[in-house]
């Protein structure tokens, strides 16, 4: 989770400022450093940001294109995207009190700003729509995955909810659609070590101490496809997708496992068949038992035969 930065400026349009601490180096001006440090942003773009007052330091000083470079100074800058096409699916708020927000996320919508997604994320949409400037996700699910995400509203009680996930006392249940294989010894308790693969976008199973555990149970089988219940006991990146692919059961419409496809090849008619279906825990503030269920569903297995899958 993002940590608070000292003297951070206020968010703009629901998006918090990014920050960087200036290292020792040969740069004469802040502009020279920014152009070299972030080559994906052109010299002209950084020049415009500085001229527009979109770069400040941790003392609130607005920096200009000619501002001198000073090591150990913290800079804040606001990200901007020239063109961000709308994602045509909406998040649904299932629960809200003074501390917690529970959201039912659609496929294709990211939880947090990253890469080419900024305004079209659950976090920024809800900050703006609900006027909740301190909103922060307590955990995340992939952009490709639909279902439940919990957000903290109140910074004073945020750590109590984060602790639920750190201490692994949250019961999470997912559903997915993947190839059927009645020959496997069901149910399966999958334990492995997951780490970054040869491509930074993918994870893979490797030798070493276990850091990823998933219980996998078939719920329904029809022809070559089955619907499974997945219960992760840990929270490694892409854990469910990696475990299913390692069993020879890659999820239906998975554009990442086992084969990585270009991100711009997104097809809204083929959402990844993975759903964060249920989440349950004891509320750390009230002591009440909380249980939430997604209103979304995966494709019926009968439909897969109709469309020739």
C-alpha positions as CSV (number, residue, x, y, z in Angstrom):
1,X,0.0,0.0,0.0
2,X,1.1,3.6,-0.6
3,X,2.6,5.3,2.4
4,X,2.0,8.9,3.4
5,X,4.7,11.3,2.1
6,X,5.9,14.3,4.2
7,X,4.2,17.5,3.2
8,X,2.5,16.0,0.2
9,X,0.3,18.5,-1.7
10,X,-3.4,17.8,-2.0
11,X,-4.8,15.5,-4.7
12,X,-6.1,16.9,-7.9
13,X,-9.2,15.5,-9.5
14,X,-8.9,12.6,-7.0
15,X,-5.3,11.7,-8.0
16,X,-2.5,12.1,-5.4
17,X,0.8,13.5,-6.4
18,X,3.7,11.2,-7.2
19,X,7.1,11.9,-5.5
20,X,10.8,11.4,-6.0
21,X,13.8,12.3,-3.8
22,X,16.6,13.9,-5.7
23,X,19.8,11.8,-5.5
24,X,23.4,13.1,-5.7
25,X,24.1,13.8,-9.4
26,X,25.4,16.1,-12.1
27,X,22.2,17.8,-13.0
28,X,22.2,21.6,-13.0
29,X,18.4,22.1,-13.0
30,X,15.4,20.1,-11.8
31,X,14.2,20.0,-15.4
32,X,17.4,18.2,-16.5
33,X,17.0,15.5,-13.8
34,X,13.3,14.9,-14.6
35,X,13.9,14.5,-18.3
36,X,16.7,11.9,-17.6
37,X,14.9,10.1,-14.7
38,X,11.6,9.7,-16.5
39,X,12.4,9.2,-20.2
40,X,8.9,8.2,-21.1
41,X,7.9,11.8,-20.6
42,X,9.3,14.2,-23.2
43,X,11.3,17.3,-22.5
44,X,8.4,19.4,-23.8
45,X,6.0,17.7,-21.4
46,X,8.2,18.3,-18.4
47,X,8.7,21.9,-19.5
48,X,5.0,22.4,-19.7
49,X,4.4,20.8,-16.3
50,X,6.9,23.1,-14.7
51,X,5.5,26.1,-16.4
52,X,2.0,25.1,-15.2
53,X,3.1,24.8,-11.6
54,X,2.6,21.0,-11.6
55,X,5.9,20.3,-9.8
56,X,6.5,21.4,-6.2
57,X,8.9,20.5,-3.4
58,X,8.1,19.3,0.1
59,X,8.1,22.9,1.4
60,X,5.3,23.8,-1.0
61,X,7.6,25.8,-3.3
62,X,6.4,25.7,-6.9
63,X,9.3,24.9,-9.2
64,X,10.1,26.5,-12.5
65,X,12.1,25.2,-15.5
66,X,15.2,27.1,-14.3
67,X,15.0,25.9,-10.7
68,X,18.4,24.7,-9.5
69,X,19.0,21.1,-8.7
70,X,19.4,20.3,-4.9
71,X,20.2,16.7,-3.8
72,X,17.9,15.2,-1.1
73,X,15.1,17.5,-2.0
74,X,11.7,15.7,-2.4
75,X,9.7,16.7,-5.4
76,X,6.0,16.1,-6.0
77,X,4.5,16.0,-9.5
78,X,1.1,15.4,-10.9
79,X,0.7,12.7,-13.5
80,X,-1.3,13.5,-16.6
81,X,-2.4,11.4,-19.6
82,X,-3.1,13.0,-22.9
83,X,-5.8,10.6,-23.8
84,X,-7.5,8.1,-21.5
85,X,-10.4,6.4,-23.1
86,X,-13.3,5.6,-20.8
87,X,-13.8,2.1,-19.6
88,X,-17.5,1.2,-20.2
89,X,-18.2,-0.7,-17.0
90,X,-19.2,0.7,-13.6
91,X,-18.2,-0.2,-10.0
92,X,-20.9,-0.8,-7.4
93,X,-20.7,0.2,-3.8
94,X,-22.1,-2.6,-1.6
95,X,-21.4,-1.2,1.8
96,X,-20.2,2.0,3.4
97,X,-19.8,3.2,7.0
98,X,-17.5,5.8,8.6
99,X,-14.4,3.5,8.2
100,X,-15.0,1.0,5.4
101,X,-16.2,0.9,1.8
102,X,-16.9,-2.4,0.0
103,X,-16.9,-2.2,-3.8
104,X,-18.0,-4.7,-6.5
105,X,-15.5,-4.1,-9.3
106,X,-16.2,-4.9,-13.0
107,X,-13.7,-6.7,-15.2
108,X,-11.2,-4.4,-17.0
109,X,-11.3,-1.6,-14.5
110,X,-8.0,-1.1,-12.5
111,X,-8.2,-0.5,-8.7
112,X,-5.3,2.0,-8.6
113,X,-3.8,4.5,-11.0
114,X,-0.9,2.8,-12.9
115,X,0.5,3.1,-16.4
116,X,-2.0,4.4,-18.8
117,X,-4.9,4.3,-16.3
118,X,-5.5,7.3,-14.1
119,X,-9.1,8.7,-13.9
120,X,-10.4,5.4,-15.2
121,X,-9.7,3.5,-11.9
122,X,-12.0,2.5,-9.1
123,X,-10.0,4.6,-6.6
124,X,-10.1,7.9,-8.5
125,X,-13.7,7.4,-9.7
126,X,-14.9,6.9,-6.1
127,X,-12.8,9.7,-4.6
128,X,-14.5,12.1,-7.0
129,X,-18.0,10.6,-7.0
130,X,-18.3,10.2,-3.2
131,X,-16.0,13.1,-2.2
132,X,-13.7,10.8,-0.1
133,X,-10.2,12.3,-0.5
134,X,-8.6,9.9,2.0
135,X,-10.0,6.8,0.3
136,X,-7.3,4.0,0.1
137,X,-7.6,0.4,-1.0
138,X,-6.9,-2.1,1.8
139,X,-6.1,-4.8,-0.7
140,X,-6.2,-5.1,-4.5
141,X,-7.3,-7.4,-7.3
142,X,-6.1,-7.5,-10.9
143,X,-7.6,-5.2,-13.5
144,X,-8.7,-8.3,-15.3
145,X,-10.5,-9.7,-12.3
146,X,-14.0,-8.8,-11.2
147,X,-15.4,-8.8,-7.7
148,X,-14.9,-7.5,-4.2
149,X,-12.4,-4.8,-3.1
150,X,-12.2,-3.2,0.4
151,X,-11.3,0.5,0.8
152,X,-10.4,2.4,4.0
153,X,-12.2,5.7,4.4
154,X,-10.7,6.9,7.7
155,X,-6.9,7.1,8.0
156,X,-7.1,6.8,11.8
157,X,-8.6,3.3,11.6
158,X,-6.9,2.2,8.4
159,X,-4.2,0.0,10.0
160,X,-6.8,-2.1,11.9
161,X,-8.2,-3.2,8.5
162,X,-4.8,-3.6,6.9
163,X,-3.9,-6.0,9.8
164,X,-6.6,-8.4,8.8
165,X,-4.8,-9.1,5.6
166,X,-1.3,-9.0,7.1
167,X,-2.4,-11.6,9.7
168,X,-4.3,-13.7,7.1
169,X,-7.6,-13.6,9.0
170,X,-9.7,-12.7,6.0
171,X,-11.6,-15.5,4.3
172,X,-11.5,-14.9,0.6
173,X,-13.4,-17.0,-1.9
174,X,-13.0,-16.8,-5.7
175,X,-14.7,-18.6,-8.6
176,X,-13.2,-19.3,-12.0
177,X,-13.9,-21.2,-15.2
178,X,-11.1,-23.3,-16.6
179,X,-10.7,-26.7,-18.4
180,X,-12.1,-29.7,-16.6
181,X,-9.8,-32.5,-15.6
182,X,-11.5,-35.2,-13.5
183,X,-8.3,-37.2,-13.3
184,X,-6.7,-34.8,-10.9
185,X,-6.9,-35.7,-7.1
186,X,-9.7,-33.2,-6.2
187,X,-9.9,-31.2,-4.0
188,X,-6.3,-29.8,-4.4
189,X,-4.3,-28.0,-1.8
190,X,-1.7,-26.2,-3.8
191,X,1.5,-25.0,-2.1
192,X,4.4,-23.5,-4.0
193,X,6.8,-20.5,-4.2
194,X,5.8,-17.8,-6.6
195,X,8.3,-15.3,-8.0
196,X,8.7,-13.0,-11.0
197,X,9.1,-14.8,-14.3
198,X,11.4,-14.0,-17.2
199,X,8.9,-11.3,-18.2
200,X,8.1,-8.7,-15.5
201,X,4.4,-8.9,-16.2
202,X,4.2,-12.6,-15.3
203,X,4.8,-14.7,-12.2
204,X,5.9,-18.3,-12.0
205,X,6.4,-21.2,-9.6
206,X,10.0,-21.6,-8.5
207,X,11.9,-23.7,-6.0
208,X,12.2,-22.5,-2.5
209,X,10.1,-21.9,0.7
210,X,6.4,-21.9,0.2
211,X,4.8,-18.4,-0.1
212,X,1.6,-19.2,-2.0
213,X,-1.2,-21.5,-0.8
214,X,-4.6,-22.1,-2.5
215,X,-7.4,-24.6,-2.0
216,X,-9.1,-25.5,-5.3
217,X,-12.4,-27.4,-5.6
218,X,-14.5,-28.1,-8.7
219,X,-18.1,-26.9,-8.3
220,X,-19.6,-27.8,-11.7
221,X,-18.5,-29.6,-14.8
222,X,-20.0,-29.5,-18.3
223,X,-18.1,-31.0,-21.2
224,X,-14.6,-29.7,-21.4
225,X,-15.1,-26.8,-18.9
226,X,-15.5,-26.6,-15.2
227,X,-16.3,-23.9,-12.6
228,X,-14.0,-24.0,-9.6
229,X,-13.9,-22.5,-6.1
230,X,-10.6,-21.0,-5.2
231,X,-9.7,-20.1,-1.6
232,X,-6.3,-18.4,-1.4
233,X,-4.7,-18.6,2.0
234,X,-1.9,-16.2,0.9
235,X,-1.9,-13.1,-1.3
236,X,0.9,-13.4,-3.9
237,X,0.5,-11.4,-7.1
238,X,-1.4,-13.5,-9.8
239,X,-1.4,-16.4,-7.3
240,X,-4.7,-18.0,-8.5
241,X,-3.8,-17.6,-12.2
242,X,-0.4,-19.1,-11.7
243,X,-1.6,-22.0,-9.6
244,X,-4.3,-22.9,-12.1
245,X,-2.0,-22.6,-15.0
246,X,0.6,-24.8,-13.2
247,X,-2.0,-27.5,-12.9
248,X,-2.6,-27.4,-16.7
249,X,-5.9,-25.5,-16.1
250,X,-5.4,-21.9,-17.4
251,X,-8.4,-19.7,-16.8
252,X,-10.7,-19.0,-19.6
253,X,-9.8,-15.8,-21.6
254,X,-6.6,-15.3,-19.6
255,X,-4.4,-13.1,-21.7
256,X,-1.4,-13.5,-19.4
257,X,-1.1,-17.2,-18.5
258,X,0.3,-19.3,-20.0
259,X,0.8,-16.9,-22.9
260,X,1.3,-13.1,-22.5
261,X,-0.7,-11.1,-25.0
262,X,-0.3,-7.4,-25.8
263,X,-2.2,-5.1,-23.4
264,X,-3.8,-3.2,-26.2
265,X,-5.4,-6.5,-27.4
266,X,-8.1,-6.1,-24.7
267,X,-11.4,-7.6,-25.9
268,X,-14.4,-6.5,-23.8
269,X,-16.4,-9.5,-25.1
270,X,-13.9,-11.9,-23.5
271,X,-13.5,-11.0,-19.8
272,X,-11.1,-13.2,-17.7
273,X,-13.3,-15.8,-16.0
274,X,-12.1,-15.0,-12.5
275,X,-14.4,-13.5,-9.8
276,X,-13.6,-12.4,-6.2
277,X,-16.9,-13.7,-5.1
278,X,-17.0,-13.5,-1.3
279,X,-15.0,-12.0,1.6
280,X,-15.6,-12.5,5.3
281,X,-13.8,-11.3,8.5
282,X,-14.4,-10.1,12.0
283,X,-14.6,-6.3,12.0
284,X,-11.6,-5.1,14.1
285,X,-13.5,-2.1,15.4
286,X,-16.9,-3.4,16.3
287,X,-16.2,-7.1,16.7
288,X,-19.1,-8.0,14.3
289,X,-18.9,-10.7,11.7
290,X,-18.8,-9.2,8.2
291,X,-19.5,-11.1,5.1
292,X,-19.9,-9.7,1.6
293,X,-20.8,-11.3,-1.7
294,X,-20.3,-10.1,-5.3
295,X,-23.4,-9.4,-7.3
296,X,-21.5,-10.4,-10.5
297,X,-21.4,-13.9,-12.1
298,X,-19.2,-15.7,-14.5
299,X,-20.4,-17.2,-17.8
300,X,-22.7,-20.1,-17.4
301,X,-21.0,-23.3,-18.5
302,X,-23.9,-24.0,-20.9
303,X,-23.2,-20.8,-22.7
304,X,-19.7,-21.9,-23.6
305,X,-21.0,-24.7,-25.7
306,X,-23.4,-22.3,-27.5
307,X,-20.5,-20.0,-28.5
308,X,-18.3,-23.0,-29.5
309,X,-15.9,-23.2,-26.6
